[in-house]
Amino acid sequence: MQLKRTPILTGLISASVLADAEAFPEGKIAQGLQLCNALEIRYDLFPDQSEWPLIAKRVHQLNAAAFLLGTIRLRRDGGDFDDALEGMRLPLWGGILEAEVVPQWLDLEQDSLSQYEALHAFALVRGTKILLSQHNFSTIPTIAELSGFVTDCKRVGANGFKVAAMSHVEGDCEELYRFTQEHAFEFEWFAAFGMGNTGRASRLWSLTCGANLTYGAIGDSLAAGQISVSWMQTLLARLPGIPNEQSLTELLKRPGLFA
């Protein structure tokens, strides 16, 4: 199955990942970071907020070719930033976007859409684009729910779209695939995949349906069902020869694949 767009393999940068890559430039973590063509800085996983404006430059020095995507993820969306302090993120974004090196993209959750206009004003000055994301840790949304999210994204003019939803059984990502085929090309960056073990294949198979954004683990996985960036690279190369999602699912079950 041929890919419809060039994949954007994104690795997640935490404080421990960045420290390891800087301390051991020839190590496994640093090598994994080099395999990515986008790097998501999870600012909420860096305890010292005074360091946040400097992080993009540090990451850029480790992989100058990669896009930088920044997010301050709330706990309700799988992050480590206190939900009660949601409104405090805007001045923190302001500091990040005043730095010498800034992310080319920011990720804002759909349930924080009320902050989009203010965040966009900060981002516009630096030419930074915004991806709106939805995280559903219960189930795969319906087509109607997903279509409502598309409407929200288009209304505010978001450049990117991401849905990460919990998969419970094999084959339950079919609606995500149909939705992706219909809407992926409406956004510069687009991701729609399932989380959890039964959603693992969708992190790759969604790319055959028109998505171009996917995520892999650098070091320890930070999300349910993530595959290491090194295996993601291997599987991306093999994807054109895999006939369907079920064949990919069976491949991912092979013993030792993720050792």
C-alpha positions as CSV (number, residue, x, y, z in Angstrom):
1,M,0.0,0.0,0.0
2,Q,1.6,3.3,-1.1
3,L,1.9,6.2,1.2
4,K,-0.1,9.2,0.0
5,R,2.1,11.9,1.6
6,T,5.6,12.1,2.9
7,P,5.5,10.8,6.6
8,I,6.4,13.2,9.4
9,L,7.9,10.9,12.1
10,T,7.7,12.8,15.4
11,G,9.7,11.9,18.5
12,L,8.7,13.2,21.9
13,I,11.3,15.2,23.8
14,S,11.2,15.1,27.6
15,A,13.7,16.4,30.1
16,S,15.3,13.0,30.5
17,V,15.5,12.4,26.7
18,L,17.1,15.8,26.1
19,A,19.6,15.3,28.9
20,D,20.6,11.9,27.7
21,A,21.0,13.0,24.1
22,E,23.2,15.9,25.2
23,A,25.3,13.9,27.5
24,F,25.8,10.9,25.1
25,P,25.8,12.3,21.5
26,E,26.7,8.8,20.1
27,G,24.2,7.0,22.4
28,K,20.9,5.3,21.5
29,I,18.7,8.2,22.5
30,A,20.7,10.7,20.4
31,Q,20.6,8.3,17.5
32,G,16.9,7.9,17.8
33,L,16.4,11.6,17.9
34,Q,18.3,11.8,14.5
35,L,15.8,9.4,12.9
36,C,12.9,11.9,13.4
37,N,12.0,14.6,10.9
38,A,9.9,16.3,13.6
39,L,10.5,16.6,17.4
40,E,7.7,17.4,19.8
41,I,9.0,19.3,22.9
42,R,6.8,18.3,25.8
43,Y,7.4,21.4,27.9
44,D,5.1,20.0,30.7
45,L,7.8,17.3,31.2
46,F,10.5,19.9,32.0
47,P,10.0,20.8,35.7
48,D,12.0,24.1,35.6
49,Q,9.8,26.6,33.7
50,S,12.6,29.2,33.6
51,E,14.4,26.8,31.1
52,W,11.5,26.6,28.7
53,P,12.5,29.4,26.4
54,L,16.0,27.8,25.9
55,I,14.8,24.3,25.1
56,A,14.0,24.8,21.4
57,K,17.6,25.9,20.7
58,R,19.0,22.9,22.6
59,V,16.9,20.5,20.6
60,H,17.6,22.3,17.3
61,Q,21.4,21.8,18.0
62,L,20.8,18.1,18.2
63,N,18.9,17.7,15.0
64,A,18.8,21.0,12.9
65,A,16.8,19.4,10.1
66,A,13.8,18.5,12.2
67,F,10.7,20.5,12.6
68,L,10.1,21.6,16.2
69,L,6.6,21.1,17.6
70,G,5.9,22.5,21.1
71,T,3.2,21.7,23.5
72,I,2.3,22.2,27.2
73,R,0.1,19.2,27.7
74,L,-2.6,19.3,30.4
75,R,-3.2,16.3,32.7
76,R,-6.7,15.8,31.3
77,D,-5.1,15.3,27.9
78,G,-2.3,13.0,29.0
79,G,0.2,15.5,30.1
80,D,1.8,16.8,33.4
81,F,0.6,20.4,33.5
82,D,-2.1,21.1,36.2
83,D,-5.5,21.5,34.6
84,A,-6.4,24.2,37.2
85,L,-3.5,26.3,35.8
86,E,-4.7,26.0,32.2
87,G,-4.9,29.8,31.8
88,M,-1.3,30.2,32.9
89,R,0.0,28.6,29.8
90,L,-0.4,31.8,27.7
91,P,2.4,33.8,29.3
92,L,4.6,30.7,29.2
93,W,4.0,30.4,25.5
94,G,4.8,34.1,25.2
95,G,8.2,33.5,26.8
96,I,8.9,30.4,24.5
97,L,8.0,32.4,21.4
98,E,10.2,35.4,22.4
99,A,13.4,33.2,22.4
100,E,16.1,33.1,19.8
101,V,14.9,29.7,18.4
102,V,11.2,28.8,18.6
103,P,9.1,25.9,17.5
104,Q,7.7,26.1,14.0
105,W,4.5,24.4,15.3
106,L,2.5,24.5,18.5
107,D,-0.1,21.9,19.6
108,L,-3.2,23.2,21.4
109,E,-5.9,20.8,22.6
110,Q,-9.4,21.2,21.3
111,D,-10.8,21.5,24.8
112,S,-8.7,24.7,25.2
113,L,-10.0,26.2,22.0
114,S,-11.0,29.4,23.9
115,Q,-7.2,30.1,24.1
116,Y,-6.7,29.7,20.3
117,E,-7.0,33.4,19.4
118,A,-4.6,34.6,22.0
119,L,-2.1,31.9,21.2
120,H,-2.4,32.6,17.5
121,A,-1.5,36.2,18.1
122,F,1.7,35.1,19.8
123,A,2.5,32.6,17.2
124,L,1.8,34.8,14.2
125,V,4.6,37.2,15.1
126,R,7.2,34.3,14.8
127,G,5.5,32.5,11.8
128,T,4.6,29.6,14.0
129,K,1.7,27.4,13.0
130,I,-0.9,25.7,15.2
131,L,-2.1,22.2,15.3
132,L,-5.3,21.4,17.2
133,S,-5.4,18.1,18.9
134,Q,-8.0,15.9,20.5
135,H,-7.2,13.1,23.0
136,N,-9.9,10.6,23.8
137,F,-8.8,8.0,26.4
138,S,-12.1,6.2,26.4
139,T,-13.1,5.3,22.8
140,I,-12.8,6.0,19.1
141,P,-15.0,9.1,18.3
142,T,-17.8,8.7,15.8
143,I,-17.6,10.3,12.3
144,A,-20.1,12.9,13.4
145,E,-17.9,13.9,16.4
146,L,-14.8,13.9,14.3
147,S,-16.5,16.1,11.7
148,G,-17.4,18.5,14.4
149,F,-13.7,18.8,15.3
150,V,-12.9,19.5,11.7
151,T,-15.4,22.3,11.7
152,D,-13.7,23.8,14.8
153,C,-10.3,23.6,13.2
154,K,-11.5,25.3,10.0
155,R,-13.4,28.0,11.8
156,V,-10.3,29.2,13.6
157,G,-7.9,28.5,10.7
158,A,-5.7,25.8,12.3
159,N,-2.9,24.5,10.1
160,G,-2.9,21.0,11.6
161,F,-5.3,18.4,12.9
162,K,-4.6,15.5,15.3
163,V,-6.9,12.9,16.9
164,A,-5.4,10.2,19.2
165,A,-8.2,7.9,20.5
166,M,-8.2,4.8,22.6
167,S,-8.6,1.5,20.7
168,H,-10.0,-1.5,22.5
169,V,-10.3,-4.2,19.8
170,E,-8.5,-4.9,16.5
171,G,-10.3,-3.3,13.6
172,D,-12.0,-0.5,15.6
173,C,-9.9,2.2,13.8
174,E,-11.8,1.7,10.5
175,E,-13.9,4.9,11.1
176,L,-10.6,6.8,11.7
177,Y,-9.4,5.6,8.3
178,R,-12.5,6.5,6.5
179,F,-12.5,9.9,8.1
180,T,-8.8,10.4,7.2
181,Q,-9.4,9.5,3.6
182,E,-12.0,12.3,3.5
183,H,-10.3,15.1,5.4
184,A,-6.5,14.6,5.6
185,F,-5.7,16.8,2.6
186,E,-7.5,19.7,4.1
187,F,-4.7,20.3,6.6
188,E,-0.9,20.7,6.2
189,W,-0.3,18.3,9.1
190,F,-2.8,15.6,9.8
191,A,-2.8,12.6,12.3
192,A,-5.6,10.3,13.2
193,F,-4.7,7.0,15.0
194,G,-5.6,4.7,17.9
195,M,-3.8,4.4,21.2
196,G,-3.2,1.2,23.1
197,N,-1.9,-2.2,21.8
198,T,-4.8,-2.7,19.4
199,G,-4.3,0.8,18.0
200,R,-0.6,0.3,17.3
201,A,-1.0,-0.6,13.6
202,S,-3.0,2.6,13.0
203,R,0.0,4.7,13.8
204,L,1.4,3.4,10.5
205,W,-1.7,2.4,8.5
206,S,-3.3,5.8,8.8
207,L,-0.4,7.1,6.6
208,T,-1.8,4.9,3.8
209,C,-5.1,6.7,4.1
210,G,-3.7,10.2,3.7
211,A,-2.4,11.2,7.1
212,N,1.2,12.4,7.2
213,L,1.9,12.9,10.9
214,T,2.7,10.0,13.3
215,Y,4.7,9.6,16.5
216,G,7.3,7.2,17.8
217,A,9.2,6.7,21.0
218,I,12.7,8.0,21.7
219,G,13.7,5.9,24.7
220,D,10.8,4.9,26.9
221,S,7.3,5.1,25.4
222,L,5.4,8.2,26.6
223,A,2.0,7.0,25.2
224,A,0.1,3.7,25.0
225,G,0.9,1.7,21.9
226,Q,3.9,3.8,20.8
227,I,6.6,2.1,18.7
228,S,10.2,3.1,18.9
229,V,11.4,5.5,16.2
230,S,13.9,3.0,14.9
231,W,11.2,0.4,14.3
232,M,8.9,3.0,12.9
233,Q,11.6,3.8,10.3
234,T,12.0,0.1,9.4
235,L,8.2,-0.4,9.2
236,L,7.7,2.8,7.1
237,A,10.1,1.4,4.5
238,R,8.2,-1.9,4.5
239,L,4.7,-0.4,4.4
240,P,4.3,-0.3,0.6
241,G,4.6,-4.1,0.6
242,I,2.0,-4.7,3.3
243,P,-1.4,-5.4,1.7
244,N,-3.8,-4.5,4.5
245,E,-4.0,-3.4,8.2
246,Q,-4.6,-7.0,9.4
247,S,-1.2,-8.1,7.8
248,L,0.5,-5.1,9.6
249,T,-1.2,-6.1,12.9
250,E,0.1,-9.6,12.6
251,L,3.6,-8.4,11.8
252,L,3.5,-6.2,14.9
253,K,2.7,-9.3,17.0
254,R,5.9,-11.1,16.1
255,P,7.9,-12.1,19.2
256,G,11.0,-9.9,19.8
257,L,9.9,-7.2,17.4
258,F,10.0,-4.5,20.1
259,A,12.9,-6.0,22.2
